[in-house]
Amino acid sequence: MARTSMNPHEQSRNRTKKWCEGGVLQAAGCEVILDNRDPMEPRPFDEPATVRAAGMEYVNIPITHGAVTVDTMQQMHAAVKQLAGKKALLHCSSGNRTAAALIPYLMLDKGMEEEAAVEVAMKMGLRSAELMELALEYTRRLGV
């Protein structure tokens, strides 16, 4: 059996490329890819070009490790609201950042209670207590 030295994050990023080039995302009706990785993060392929060549919109809202603020959560919340009615794939490299940034949307726009929204985010890949707290702080500032 052949072994690969590719880590799970690289496998995930390569999967996105295959899905774009193979028409899987388009067949599922995907219109937008929202990428939460910093543009300086390593990438095994030119995702913006690949997504656009496949006829989809590419949006990058970096959620940079160690530099995330409540304003970052506000930007992500606004972007997710703009995706209403569109089929989109949202991702970072592990799910941690994207899942955290979806907490405000789940609570403010979908009416989920905090515990339920955090549980959904954890199932999506949230692992950072710091990111979770920033998302909840943003949500609380808006009165929830």
RAZI-V555945 format. One record per pair of residues at least 6 apart in sequence whose ideal C-beta (glycine too) atoms are under 6 Angstrom apart, sorted by the first residue. I is the first residue (numbers start at 1). GAP is how many residues later the second one is. Records with the same first field share a line. If there is no record, write none. Layout:
BEGIN
I=GAP  GAP
END
This chain:
BEGIN
9=84
13=31
14=30
17=28  33
19=6
20=30  31  34
29=58
30=57  59
31=25  55  56
32=25  54  56
33=18  23  25  56
34=25  54  56
35=25
36=27  56  61  62
37=55  56
38=24  26
48=10
51=7
52=6
61=14  15  18
63=9  34  38
68=66
70=64  67  68
73=31  61  62  65
76=25
77=27  28
80=25
90=8
91=7
92=6
94=31
95=29  30
96=29  30  31  32
99=22  25  26  27
100=26  31  32  35
103=14  18  32
104=31  34  35
106=6  11
107=10  32  37
END
